[in-house]
Structure formats: structure tokens, C-alpha cells
Amino acid sequence: MPRPSRLLFALAGALYLTALARDGVDSWVDATTLPPVLAETSVEMRDRNGELLRTFPVGDGIWRMQPGAVDPNFTAMLVRYEDKRFWAHSGVDPIAMLRAAGQSLWNGRAVSGGSTLTMQVARLIEDGSTGRWSGKTRQVRVALALERHLSKRQILNLYLTHAPYGGNLEGLRAGTRAWFGKDAARLTAAQAALLVALPQSPEARRPDRNPDAARTARDRVLRRLERQGVLTKAETNWALTDIIPDRMIPFPRLAPHLTDRVKRQTPAAGAYDLTLDAGLQSRLEALVAQAAARIGPHVSGALIVADHRSGKVLASVGSAGYQDVRQGFVDMTQALRSPGSTLKPLVYGLAFDQGLAHPETLISDSPVMFGRYAPLNFDGAFRGDVRVRDALQLSLNIPVVRLTNELGPSRVMAAMRAAGSKPRLNGGTPGLAISLGGVGLSLHDLVQIYVTLAAGGQGPILHHDMLADARQTKRVLSETSAWQIADILAGLSQPTGGATGALAFKTGTSYGHRDAWAIGFDGQHVIGVWLGRADGTPVPGAFGGDLAAPLLTEAFGFLKPELTPLRPPPPSTLLVGAAQLPQPLQRFRPRAAAFESDSSAPDLLFPPNNAVLEMFGAPLTVKLRGGVGPFSILADGVPVLTGQLQREFEIPNPGVGFTSLVVVDSHGLSDRATIRID
């Protein structure tokens, strides 16, 4: 065979063998079973501005976060240092592998690695070894397969998701969060260089445990990148002076109770955008913790801030400390508690709408019995006839129970539900005591009710999801009644230390001092505060006005420097004094009083007004006419006899001197006489 023919035959044979080898490699790569590339990543909770509120570790306790936005300078430094032909090769860089093998033979040890970023990804997603030929061969095979199925950007994203950064940190974003307290969107040259160096020996170079090794590795990256023209000499010198972080920064865990609840409700989502404000949430969590600590070692607290125009929850503090000894794991924004006097504004608003009363209507604050139930004021005193405005501002019990009796407890319960709350009763039938706190409500429920009041009698449903559709409550009060309630509550003496302006607020204390409440609103926001013990144990001396009200005003101060003005009165509002009111509104009387056979006011026949009596310690005889029993008798504002059905009876001797006697019938009508006993 001529020589040229032999050369052509040999060349053809070589090409044939090369094709066979190529086809064999292709088949080998195509037959590769790829490991899962969609690894579990940490669930993230973000605030209204995209700031991280909280992140959850994955099932094995690893912090593995989606990379998010990455500083392009970091990407350039990583590729240049680790795999400068990354964008060109097909998963394996023969030049780098030959160089690494030659250096290893020459020096008798490994000097540089030949692994590409794709090969490193193959090792990371399989958690494979690098020290054995079998392991290296497997990495090559997986790397070639990855390059056939994924783009370069996708492969780089896998590296940024899985690269180890020390301890239980995986992925660039977990590394930047733990070591620098920020995301990876903007990094200094020193920070980027440390993050390039860490994945090669994440434990040996951990900054908090081996700062010298971390600094040496970082500086090596900086100097090589300077030689390669990625960094200028000035940039390198400046970066070399930067300090190495000496501790891991904890991942944020703001609003832990709310974020726990959100995660349980929709566990499949990887990220949640909430209506909260991270900065406000952080400040208020610290504020509640400080307030609870001042009160006592076992006292907890809770607080909610909401925009009553939109229904968005801006802050939700579930306890004084998520892992605190005060049973901080209990979410007190959701716990059912007695609301104390905080429901009284709703009752008065309903009474205004029913035509039973007006803010200037006179109502009797005197002993009364409803069957066997005889309500008392918190201080045990009685004030006689008072304006409804004053009765609400003084938080008197007897007037509001009179109105509840006339409205019917079921109407009050229905109004709470219409406002978006979920009241709970121990028994099946609501009683008159619901207006004094005899019903179970959560702080969330109460804030929802006050959102409805503040919004004009019909308001938005509270929500914490940025994507949630705005929903409205049912109409609970007319705009006029809602404004009248706000006007009364804004007339209270303002607690000090908060934002300036008029704040409409109400405090409450539950039976036995178990709960201290304060809820208030201005023209845009509602804040609700609860203080007490999570286990329901009494806190002696705890009053809503003393403990919760100052915290309420401080919270408003943290929210904004000046309060938003309250709404002006609607055109239909009747702004007159008591004397100018229609006759039925001048004094509250139950509707049934008009149909009683003896509905006149009681008349104190004896002793008459200005009488002077010589009694020598004997009981005082009292004679009445008119009125509807049972009757109560007060001497100088103190009840001396209640439940009296007769119109002639005796009371204890009031003692020497002047005494003011008041007789009150079951409709709250009364008569008075001042006598002197010698």
C-alpha cells in the first residue's frame, strides 16, 4: 500500500476511534443519574418593604437560603479565583486539571485544585468526596451532565445556594447574613474575598474560631485578584486593613408568634410578604419586654399596631420574649382573656344608635338589681345622675349595665361578631356582665373592634398578608355614633410620654387584676396593649390606666411623632347640651318604664328635705310614695339598704350631723333629702 494511502487509512482509523470514544463518553454522560438539584431552602418572612423579618432553618438544621440579588463584583471575583474559564468549558477544564496534576507531582502535595465550579456543584449536591479517584470520576460525570441540562447561570446559582460557609451555613446569602448581617447585593472587596475563600475549608477558616486562618485565606484571594487585574492596588490595600468578623450574627426572628402561625397556615410557601414594618416591630418588641420586666418577673405583654384605613397589621408582639421564662412561647395576641372595661364604648355606641341615649343624656349611677345581679362600680361608690359622656370617661359600671340590659346582651354579642371578632362564652347564653368583661376575647379581637370604631362604624378586616384582598366588616355603628364615641374617648386625660395630639383611648382591668388593657386610635392607626401573666395568675395592683396606658402612648411615639387628627363630626351629629336635647334623650329611662302602671319618680315623704331630727341612736324610718321597686337607699353616697320592696321601712341611724339621703327605684329615678340629726 502506498505511503499516502497508509497515512490516510491511519488518520481515518484515528478519527473513527475518536468518534467511538466521543460517542462512548456521550452515552456515559447521557446515562448519568443526576442527584436532585431542587434542595430545600429556608422559608423566609419579609416585611412590607422586602426586609427580612425571619427565616427558618431547613429540616436538618441548616441555614440554606435562596441567593437573591448578588453583588456582580463578588461573582466576578469568585469566577476569576475559582474557575476563570467557567463561562467557556463544558463542566471540566482539562487545562486546570493538567496544571493541578503537574504541580502535585512536582511538589509532592496538592498545591491547587483542578475542580471547576460545576464539579464543585456536583460534589455539593451529592455531598460526595474529593479524595478518591472514584469520587473525582463521579464529579466529572455529574458535572458534564449538569452542563447538558442546565445553563451556566443555573449552575452558578446552585453553587451560591449550597457552598458551605462554616457551621450550619450553606449558601452565599446565609454566609453574608451570619458573618456581615446583610444580604449579598452589596459587598466590600474584603467581604467578597472572605466569602470566596471560606467554602474551600469552611471549618478550618471559620472567622469566629480561627480568625488568623480566615484572614490569611482572605488576603491570599485579595493579592491574587490584584495580580490578575480584578482589583487595583489601592482597593487591595484598603481591603487588607478590614477586620475579620469575630462572631456569627443571629438570623432575624422578628414577630416569631405571627410568623409561626403564618407558616403553619400555609406550609408549602417558600417566602411570605407580610404587612409588618421590621423596624417598628423590632422597637416595639424591645418596648414590651422592658415594660413587662418593670412590672414583675412573671409578667408578659402583647401589642398590635394596625392601620384602620387599610386593615394592615404593622406590628404584632405576641409576648415579652419568645423564649422567655414568662411563658413567652404563648401568643398573647390570640389568647382568650377577659377584656375588662374595653367593650364599654361599643355598648354606648349601640345605645346611641338605638335612640336610648346621647353623650349629654343623664343616666343614674345608683344601686340597681337585675334579678339577683347587682353590679357595682370598681371603687364601690355611686355618683347619682351623671352624663353619659362622664359615665364612659369614668368607666362606671352601673350605667353601662343599665344600657346593656335595655339593648339585650345578644345584641352586644352580635355587634362584636359583626365587627370581625370572635367572642367566646363559658356558658351558652350571654349575660349583662359581658359589658364589664364577662366574655372571652383576644387582643386581636379587641383591636379589630376598635378598628371598626375608628373607621366610622364599619372598617376593614385586619390582615397581615401583603397579597390579601381588603375585606370590610358589617356595619356595626352609624358614622355619627362612632364619631361620638371617639369624641368622648379623646376627652380623657392623655397619658404622657407619647406622640402629641388627641388620642381616643380606653383602658380596662379584668376581675382579679389578671389583665391590664389599653386600646387607642387616632385618625389612621389603632394600637392595642395587653399586660398580665400568660397563666392567668392575678397581678396585684395591675390597672390598665397605670400600666398599659403609658405603654400605649409610648408605642404611638415609636410609630410617629404626631398623631393624625380624628375625623370631623358627620353633618347629622347633634351637638347640643342636655337642656337642648329632645325630651326622651334628656334622661335615660328604660323603654318599659313608659308602660309601668306606677312609673312616676319615687317621692321621699319622710324624712322631708331640711328636716332636723332628734333620734338618740334609734333607727331612721323612711316613707316613700311612687316609683317602681325594688328601692335602694344611699346615705352620703353609701348604700345602706338595697332590694327594698316596701314603701315604709327603717335604716340604720346615720349619726349626728348633716346627712344626704337618696332613694333610687329600679328605673334609676330618684329623690333626695338633706337632714340634720342632733
C-alpha positions in Angstrom: 0.0 0.0 0.0 1.5 3.4 -0.9 2.6 5.6 1.9 0.0 8.3 1.4 -2.7 5.7 1.4 -1.4 4.3 4.7 -1.5 7.7 6.3 -5.0 8.3 5.1 -6.0 5.0 6.5 -4.4 5.6 9.8 -6.0 9.1 10.0 -9.4 7.6 9.2 -8.8 4.9 11.9 -7.9 7.6 14.5 -10.9 9.6 13.6 -13.1 6.5 13.8 -11.7 5.6 17.2 -12.1 9.2 18.4 -15.7 9.2 17.3 -16.3 5.9 19.0 -14.7 7.4 22.2 -16.8 10.5 21.9 -19.9 8.5 21.4 -19.0 6.4 24.3 -18.4 9.4 26.5 -21.7 10.9 25.3 -23.5 7.7 26.2 -21.8 7.6 29.5 -22.7 11.2 30.3 -26.3 10.8 29.0 -26.8 7.7 31.2 -25.8 9.7 34.3 -28.5 9.8 37.1 -28.4 13.3 38.3 -29.0 14.0 42.0 -31.8 16.3 43.0 -30.9 19.9 42.3 -34.0 21.5 44.0 -32.9 21.2 47.6 -35.0 22.6 50.4 -34.2 26.2 51.3 -35.1 28.2 54.3 -38.6 29.7 54.5 -38.4 33.5 54.6 -40.7 36.0 56.1 -40.3 39.6 54.7 -41.9 42.8 55.7 -43.8 45.4 53.7 -40.5 46.7 52.3 -38.9 43.4 51.5 -36.7 43.4 54.6 -36.2 40.0 56.2 -38.3 39.5 59.3 -37.4 35.9 60.0 -36.0 32.8 58.3 -36.4 29.2 59.3 -33.7 26.5 59.0 -34.3 23.6 56.8 -35.2 20.2 58.2 -31.6 19.2 59.1 -31.0 22.5 61.0 -29.1 24.0 58.1 -29.5 27.7 57.2 -29.8 27.4 53.4 -31.3 30.5 51.7 -32.1 31.4 48.2 -29.2 33.6 46.9 -31.4 36.6 45.9 -29.5 39.6 44.4 -25.8 39.0 44.3 -23.1 41.7 44.0 -21.7 41.3 40.5 -18.2 42.1 41.8 -18.4 39.1 44.1 -19.4 36.9 41.1 -16.5 38.2 39.1 -14.1 37.6 41.9 -15.4 34.1 42.5 -15.2 33.0 38.9 -11.7 34.6 38.4 -10.3 32.9 41.5 -12.0 29.5 41.4 -12.7 28.8 37.7 -11.6 31.5 35.3 -12.8 29.5 32.2 -16.2 28.8 33.8 -18.2 30.5 31.1 -16.4 28.6 28.3 -15.8 25.0 29.4 -18.3 22.1 29.4 -18.0 21.2 33.0 -14.4 20.0 33.1 -11.4 22.2 32.5 -8.6 20.0 31.1 -6.0 22.8 31.3 -6.7 23.3 35.1 -6.6 19.6 35.7 -3.3 19.1 34.0 -1.9 22.1 35.8 -3.0 20.8 39.2 -1.6 17.3 38.4 1.7 18.7 37.3 2.0 20.9 40.4 1.1 17.9 42.6 3.8 15.7 41.1 6.4 18.5 41.2 5.7 19.5 44.9 4.7 16.1 46.2 1.5 17.5 47.5 -1.7 19.2 46.3 -0.9 22.9 45.5 -4.0 23.9 43.6 -7.2 22.2 42.7 -8.4 21.3 39.2 -12.1 21.3 40.1 -14.3 23.6 38.2 -17.3 25.4 39.8 -19.5 22.8 38.1 -17.5 20.0 39.6 -17.8 21.6 43.0 -21.6 21.9 42.5 -21.6 18.2 41.6 -19.9 17.4 44.9 -22.1 19.7 47.0 -25.4 18.4 45.7 -24.3 14.8 46.2 -22.3 15.5 49.3 -19.5 13.4 47.7 -15.8 13.0 48.5 -12.9 14.5 46.6 -10.0 12.4 47.8 -10.6 9.2 45.8 -10.5 8.6 42.1 -13.9 7.1 42.2 -15.2 10.3 43.8 -13.4 12.5 41.3 -14.6 10.5 38.4 -18.2 10.7 39.6 -17.8 14.5 40.0 -16.6 14.7 36.4 -19.5 12.7 35.1 -22.1 14.7 37.1 -20.5 18.0 36.1 -20.7 17.1 32.4 -24.3 16.0 32.8 -25.2 19.2 34.6 -23.7 21.3 31.8 -26.0 19.5 29.3 -29.2 20.1 31.4 -28.6 23.5 33.0 -27.4 26.9 31.9 -24.3 28.4 33.4 -26.4 30.8 35.4 -28.4 28.0 36.9 -25.2 26.1 37.8 -23.7 29.2 39.4 -27.0 29.7 41.3 -26.6 26.1 42.7 -23.1 26.9 43.9 -24.4 30.1 45.6 -27.1 28.0 47.2 -25.0 25.1 48.5 -21.5 26.4 49.1 -20.5 25.9 52.8 -19.6 28.9 54.9 -18.9 27.4 58.3 -21.0 25.6 60.9 -24.6 25.1 59.7 -24.4 27.8 57.0 -24.9 26.9 53.4 -25.2 29.3 50.5 -23.8 32.8 50.0 -26.8 34.6 51.5 -26.7 32.6 54.7 -23.0 33.4 54.8 -23.4 37.1 54.3 -26.3 37.2 56.9 -24.3 35.3 59.5 -20.9 37.0 59.1 -21.9 40.5 58.0 -25.6 40.9 58.9 -26.8 41.7 55.4 -27.7 40.2 52.1 -25.3 39.7 49.2 -26.4 42.5 47.0 -23.6 44.9 48.1 -20.3 43.6 49.4 -17.0 45.2 50.0 -13.9 43.7 48.4 -12.7 42.4 51.8 -16.1 40.8 52.5 -16.3 39.3 49.0 -12.7 37.9 49.3 -13.5 36.2 52.6 -16.7 34.7 51.1 -14.7 33.4 48.1 -12.1 31.7 50.5 -14.4 30.2 53.1 -16.1 27.3 51.1 -12.7 25.7 50.4 -12.1 25.0 54.1 -15.2 26.2 55.9 -14.4 24.9 59.4 -10.6 25.5 59.3 -11.2 29.1 58.2 -14.2 29.9 60.4 -13.7 33.6 61.4 -15.1 33.2 64.9 -12.9 30.2 65.7 -9.8 30.6 63.5 -9.5 34.3 62.7 -5.9 34.1 61.7 -6.6 31.3 59.1 -9.6 33.3 57.9 -7.5 36.4 57.4 -4.7 34.5 55.7 -7.1 32.9 53.2 -8.9 36.2 52.6 -5.7 38.1 52.0 -4.4 35.4 49.6 -7.6 35.9 47.5 -7.1 39.6 47.5 -3.5 39.5 46.4 -4.1 37.0 43.6 -7.0 39.1 42.3 -4.8 42.1 42.4 -2.2 40.3 40.3 -4.9 39.3 37.8 -6.1 42.8 37.5 -9.5 42.3 39.1 -8.6 44.7 42.0 -6.5 47.8 42.0 -3.6 48.1 44.3 -5.5 50.8 46.3 -8.5 48.5 46.6 -6.4 45.6 47.8 -4.5 47.7 50.4 -7.8 49.1 51.8 -9.4 45.6 51.9 -6.4 44.2 53.7 -7.0 46.5 56.6 -10.6 45.4 57.1 -11.3 43.5 60.3 -12.4 39.8 60.3 -15.8 39.2 61.9 -15.4 37.6 65.3 -18.9 36.1 65.8 -21.9 34.9 63.9 -24.7 37.4 63.8 -28.1 35.7 64.7 -30.6 35.5 61.9 -33.5 37.8 62.5 -36.5 36.4 64.3 -39.0 39.3 64.4 -42.7 38.7 65.1 -42.0 35.0 66.0 -45.5 34.2 67.1 -47.1 35.6 63.9 -44.6 34.1 61.6 -45.0 30.7 63.3 -48.8 31.0 62.7 -48.4 32.0 59.1 -46.0 29.1 58.4 -48.4 26.6 59.9 -51.4 28.0 57.9 -49.6 27.8 54.5 -46.6 25.5 55.0 -46.0 25.0 51.2 -44.9 28.6 50.5 -41.2 29.4 50.4 -41.5 33.1 51.1 -44.1 35.3 52.6 -44.6 39.1 52.2 -46.2 40.5 55.3 -47.7 43.9 56.1 -45.4 44.4 59.1 -42.7 47.0 59.4 -39.5 45.4 60.5 -38.0 48.5 62.2 -41.2 49.2 64.1 -41.6 45.6 65.0 -38.1 45.5 66.5 -38.6 48.6 68.5 -41.9 47.6 69.9 -40.7 44.1 70.9 -38.0 45.7 73.0 -40.5 48.2 74.4 -42.9 45.4 75.5 -40.0 43.4 77.0 -38.9 46.4 79.1 -42.4 47.2 80.3 -43.1 43.7 81.4 -39.7 43.5 83.2 -40.5 46.6 85.2 -43.8 45.1 86.5 -42.6 41.7 87.6 -40.6 38.6 86.8 -43.6 36.6 85.5 -45.4 39.3 83.7 -45.8 39.1 79.9 -47.2 41.6 77.4 -48.6 41.8 73.9 -49.2 44.6 71.4 -50.7 45.1 68.0 -50.5 48.1 65.7 -52.9 48.3 62.7 -53.8 50.9 60.1 -57.6 51.3 60.4 -57.9 52.7 56.9 -56.5 49.6 55.2 -56.7 46.9 57.9 -52.9 46.1 57.6 -51.2 45.0 60.7 -47.9 46.9 61.1 -46.6 45.2 64.2 -47.6 42.2 66.3 -45.8 41.4 69.5 -47.0 38.1 71.0 -45.2 38.2 74.3 -42.4 39.9 76.3 -39.9 37.4 74.9 -40.3 34.4 72.6 -38.1 32.1 74.7 -38.5 34.0 78.0 -39.3 32.3 81.3 -42.6 34.3 81.3 -44.1 31.6 79.1 -43.1 33.7 76.2 -44.0 30.9 73.7 -47.7 31.7 74.3 -49.0 34.1 71.7 -51.0 36.6 73.8 -52.4 38.4 70.8 -54.5 35.3 70.2 -55.2 34.1 73.8 -58.8 34.5 75.1 -58.9 36.9 78.1 -61.4 39.0 79.9 -61.5 42.4 78.2 -62.5 44.3 81.3 -64.0 47.7 80.5 -62.7 47.9 77.0 -66.1 46.9 75.5 -68.0 49.8 77.1 -67.5 52.1 74.1 -69.2 49.6 71.8 -72.2 49.4 74.2 -72.6 53.1 74.4 -72.3 53.4 70.6 -75.1 50.8 70.2 -77.2 52.7 72.7 -76.7 56.0 70.7 -77.9 54.3 67.5 -80.9 52.8 69.3 -82.0 56.2 70.5 -81.6 55.2 74.1 -79.0 57.9 74.9 -76.8 60.7 73.7 -73.4 61.8 75.1 -75.2 64.5 77.1 -78.0 62.3 78.4 -78.3 62.0 82.2 -78.1 58.4 83.5 -78.3 57.1 87.0 -75.2 55.7 88.7 -77.0 54.3 91.7 -77.7 50.8 93.2 -79.7 48.6 90.9 -80.6 44.9 90.7 -81.4 42.8 87.7 -82.8 39.7 89.2 -80.0 38.6 91.5 -77.3 40.5 89.7 -76.4 43.8 91.4 -73.5 45.5 89.5 -71.1 47.7 91.4 -68.6 50.3 90.3 -64.9 49.5 90.5 -64.4 51.8 93.5 -67.7 50.8 95.2 -69.0 54.3 95.1 -72.2 55.8 93.5 -72.4 59.2 91.8 -76.1 59.6 91.3 -77.1 61.3 88.0 -74.2 61.7 85.5 -73.9 62.5 81.9 -73.3 59.5 79.6 -70.1 61.2 78.5 -68.9 61.3 82.1 -70.1 57.7 82.7 -67.9 56.4 79.9 -64.9 58.6 80.7 -65.1 57.5 84.3 -65.7 53.9 83.2 -68.6 53.5 85.6 -70.2 50.0 85.6 -73.8 50.6 86.6 -74.7 52.9 83.7 -73.3 50.6 81.1 -75.1 47.6 82.6 -78.4 49.6 82.5 -77.8 50.2 78.8 -76.8 46.6 78.2 -80.0 45.4 79.9 -82.0 47.6 77.6 -80.1 46.6 74.4 -80.0 43.0 75.3 -76.7 41.1 75.7 -77.3 39.2 72.5 -77.3 42.5 70.5 -73.9 43.3 72.0 -72.6 39.9 71.1 -73.9 40.2 67.6 -72.2 43.6 67.2 -68.8 42.1 68.3 -69.2 39.4 65.7 -70.2 41.9 63.0 -67.1 43.9 63.8 -65.0 40.9 62.9 -64.2 39.5 66.4 -64.9 36.0 67.7 -66.2 36.4 71.3 -66.4 33.2 73.5 -68.6 32.5 76.4 -68.2 29.9 79.2 -71.9 29.4 79.2 -74.4 29.2 76.4 -76.3 32.5 77.0 -74.7 35.9 77.3 -75.5 37.9 80.4 -75.3 41.5 81.4 -71.8 41.1 82.7 -70.4 40.9 79.1 -70.2 44.7 79.1 -67.9 44.5 82.1 -65.6 41.9 80.6 -67.7 38.7 81.1 -66.7 37.3 77.7 -63.6 35.8 76.2 -61.8 38.0 73.6 -58.2 38.1 72.3 -56.2 41.2 71.8 -56.6 40.7 68.1 -60.4 40.6 68.6 -60.3 43.9 70.6 -58.1 45.7 68.1 -60.5 44.5 65.3 -63.4 46.0 67.2 -61.6 49.3 67.7 -60.6 49.4 64.0 -64.3 49.3 63.3 -65.0 52.1 65.8 -62.1 54.2 64.5 -63.1 53.7 60.8 -66.6 55.1 61.4 -68.6 52.1 62.4 -67.6 49.9 59.5 -64.0 49.1 58.8 -61.5 46.7 57.2 -60.8 43.2 58.4 -57.3 43.0 59.9 -54.8 41.2 57.8 -51.0 40.6 57.7 -50.6 39.3 54.1 -49.5 41.9 51.5 -51.3 40.0 48.8 -54.6 39.7 50.7 -57.7 41.3 49.3 -59.1 44.1 51.5 -62.4 43.0 53.1 -64.9 45.1 55.2 -66.8 44.3 58.3 -70.5 44.6 58.5 -71.9 48.0 59.5 -71.8 48.0 63.3 -72.4 51.6 64.2 -73.5 54.7 62.3 -70.8 57.2 61.5 -72.4 59.6 63.9 -72.3 57.2 66.9 -68.8 56.1 66.0 -67.7 59.8 66.0 -69.5 60.5 69.3 -67.6 57.6 70.9 -64.3 58.8 69.5 -65.0 62.3 70.8 -65.8 61.1 74.3 -62.6 58.9 74.4 -60.5 61.7 73.1 -61.7 63.8 76.0 -59.9 61.7 78.6 -56.8 63.0 80.2 -54.0 62.0 77.9 -51.2 59.7 79.2 -47.8 61.4 78.9 -44.7 60.3 77.0 -46.1 59.6 73.6 -46.9 61.4 70.3 -48.5 64.8 70.5 -52.2 65.3 69.6 -55.6 63.9 70.6 -55.7 60.2 71.2 -59.1 58.4 71.7 -58.3 55.6 74.1 -59.9 53.2 76.7 -58.3 51.3 79.4 -59.5 48.2 81.2 -58.7 45.9 84.1 -60.2 42.4 84.3 -61.6 40.8 87.5 -58.8 40.0 90.0 -56.2 42.2 88.2 -55.5 39.4 85.7 -55.4 41.6 82.6 -54.4 45.3 82.1 -55.6 46.7 78.8 -55.2 49.9 76.8 -56.5 50.4 73.3 -56.4 53.7 71.4 -56.7 55.3 68.0 -56.1 58.5 66.1 -57.1 59.3 62.6 -55.1 56.5 61.0 -53.8 53.9 63.4 -55.1 51.7 66.2 -52.8 50.2 68.9 -53.9 47.6 71.4 -51.8 46.7 74.5 -52.2 43.8 77.0 -50.2 43.2 80.1 -50.5 40.3 82.6 -49.4 36.8 83.2 -49.8 34.2 80.5 -51.1 31.6 83.0 -53.9 33.9 84.2 -52.5 34.4 87.7 -53.5 37.8 89.2 -51.0 40.6 89.2 -51.7 42.6 92.4 -52.1 46.3 91.7 -52.2 45.9 88.0 -54.5 48.6 86.4 -54.9 49.3 82.8 -54.7 53.0 83.4 -51.4 52.8 85.4 -49.6 50.1 83.4 -51.0 49.7 79.9 -51.9 53.3 79.1 -48.3 54.6 79.3 -47.1 51.7 77.1 -49.8 52.7 74.6 -48.7 56.2 74.3 -45.0 55.2 74.1 -45.9 52.8 71.2 -47.7 55.7 69.4 -44.5 57.7 69.9 -42.5 54.9 68.3 -44.9 54.8 65.4 -44.9 58.6 64.6 -44.0 61.9 66.3 -47.5 63.4 65.9 -50.9 61.8 66.0 -53.2 62.0 62.9 -56.2 64.2 63.6 -59.5 62.4 64.3 -62.3 62.6 61.8 -64.6 65.6 62.0 -68.2 65.1 63.1 -70.7 63.9 60.4 -73.3 66.5 59.4 -76.1 64.6 61.2 -74.4 64.8 64.6 -76.5 66.5 67.3 -74.0 68.9 69.0 -76.1 70.3 71.9 -76.2 70.4 75.6 -78.6 68.3 77.8 -81.2 71.0 78.0 -81.5 71.3 74.2 -81.9 67.5 73.7 -85.3 66.1 72.8 -87.2 65.2 75.9 -86.8 61.4 75.7 -83.0 61.9 75.4 -82.6 64.3 78.4 -82.6 61.4 80.9 -82.2 57.7 80.2 -85.2 55.6 81.1 -85.9 52.0 80.1 -88.4 51.7 77.3 -90.6 49.6 79.5 -90.9 52.4 82.1 -93.5 54.2 79.9 -95.8 51.2 80.3 -95.5 50.7 84.0 -98.7 51.4 86.0 -96.7 53.3 88.5 -93.9 55.0 86.6 -93.6 58.2 88.4 -90.3 59.0 90.2 -90.1 58.0 93.9 -91.1 60.7 96.4 -89.3 60.7 99.7 -92.1 61.6 102.1 -90.2 61.1 105.3 -87.9 62.5 106.4 -88.6 65.6 104.3 -85.9 67.8 103.0 -84.1 70.1 105.6 -85.7 68.2 108.5 -84.0 68.3 111.9 -84.4 65.2 113.9 -83.5 64.1 117.5 -83.1 60.4 117.4 -80.7 59.3 120.2 -79.3 56.4 118.2 -82.7 54.9 117.1 -83.2 53.7 113.5 -84.4 56.2 111.0 -87.9 55.5 109.5 -88.2 56.1 105.7 -91.5 56.5 103.9 -91.9 56.6 100.1 -94.5 57.3 97.5 -94.4 56.4 93.8 -91.6 54.9 91.9 -91.1 51.2 91.0 -89.5 48.9 93.4 -87.2 47.4 94.5 -85.7 50.6 96.1 -82.2 51.4 97.2 -81.3 54.0 99.9 -78.0 55.8 100.0 -76.7 57.9 102.9 -74.0 60.3 101.8 -73.4 58.2 98.6 -73.1 54.9 100.5 -75.8 52.2 100.1 -77.4 51.4 103.4 -80.3 49.3 102.1 -81.0 47.7 98.7 -83.7 45.4 97.3 -86.4 47.0 99.4 -89.9 46.4 98.1 -91.9 48.1 100.8 -92.5 51.8 100.9 -92.1 52.2 104.6 -89.1 50.7 106.4 -86.2 51.5 108.7 -82.5 52.2 108.0 -79.6 52.5 110.5 -79.1 55.8 112.3 -76.8 57.9 110.0 -75.3 59.6 113.1 -75.1 63.2 114.3 -74.8 65.9 111.8 -75.9 66.5 108.2 -76.8 63.6 106.0 -77.8 63.4 102.4 -80.4 60.7 101.7 -81.1 59.4 98.2 -83.8 56.9 97.2 -83.5 55.2 93.8 -86.1 53.0 92.2 -85.5 50.1 89.7 -85.7 52.5 86.8 -83.0 54.7 88.1 -85.4 57.5 89.1 -84.6 59.1 92.4 -85.5 61.7 95.1 -83.2 63.4 97.6 -83.4 65.0 101.0 -80.8 66.6 103.3 -81.5 66.2 107.0 -79.7 67.1 110.3 -79.6 64.7 113.3 -79.0 66.3 116.7 
